[in-house]
């Protein structure tokens, strides 16, 4: 009886092993191949910045993917191929100079924020490619580089020169159709914050719908009609007591909630108006995509940064 059971067990094991081997072979034969199209307009930056990006980002976010032998083994090869395809859609360093400078800056800030949050490079990628990890010193190099770009892009000046109520025909309008307005100046201030990394301070306003949503902690998701406006100022150098005060005007950023209209960007429409002439930022709708990519870090608060940790009080 024992011999019969042992024989039966071996037969079952052999069948299962055969099935596993056959499945592996089928998966391997049909494993997706990752092609590297020509590099058309590559990223140009300082050598120390380019070196970090090439080591930590290019395997997924470029047309210069360097696969190791274990990346080509099924079923892992399917995950690798899917990750590369998705990564190239988000941003591709091999096509970098083909996108507007403003969008480049937005994507670079997204990269820095994701690295700082520990979400890039992907933890599962660094587990098998430990050399791709970005050190704190390297993150500082990237931050300094992006900050230097930001400071070049924004004109400074006296906000008194901004026309409070531009004529309807001349109202600045974003690429996705959000029009500038100045009524936010009468709204409730819901938060203030600073960005030491790029030398700016911010005042954040909310309309009645946004304020009520905060009071009732009804932000997952935020209700349609909520509008949040962030006014950004270039910070002055700290005074003798270490206080940092707002300096010249930088830009106005707007988030408009409409779950149906802006379904592709988690229900939020984004706009930014820079300089004294309130010039709309971004020449293509990819601007909004780069915004929501960064705001994914704030998913726990409905994709909104810098809001009070407790519901607002009137």
Secondary structure, DSSP 4 states (H G I P E B T S, - for coil): -HHHHHHHHHHHHHHHHHHHHHHHHHHHHTPPP---PPP-S-----HHHHHHHHHHTTTTSSS-----GGGGSTTHHHHHHHHHHHHHHH--GGGGGGS-HHHHHHHHHHHHHHHHTT-SS-HHHHHH-GGGPPPHHHHHHHHHHHHHHHHHH-----GGGS-TT--GGG--B-TTSPBP-SGGGGSEEEEEEEETTTTEEEEEEE-HHHHHHHHTT--TTPPTT-EEEEEEEEEPPP-TT----EEEEEEEEEEEE-TTTTGGGTTEEEEEEETTTTEEP-SSTHHHHHHHHHHGGGGGGTT--S--SS----
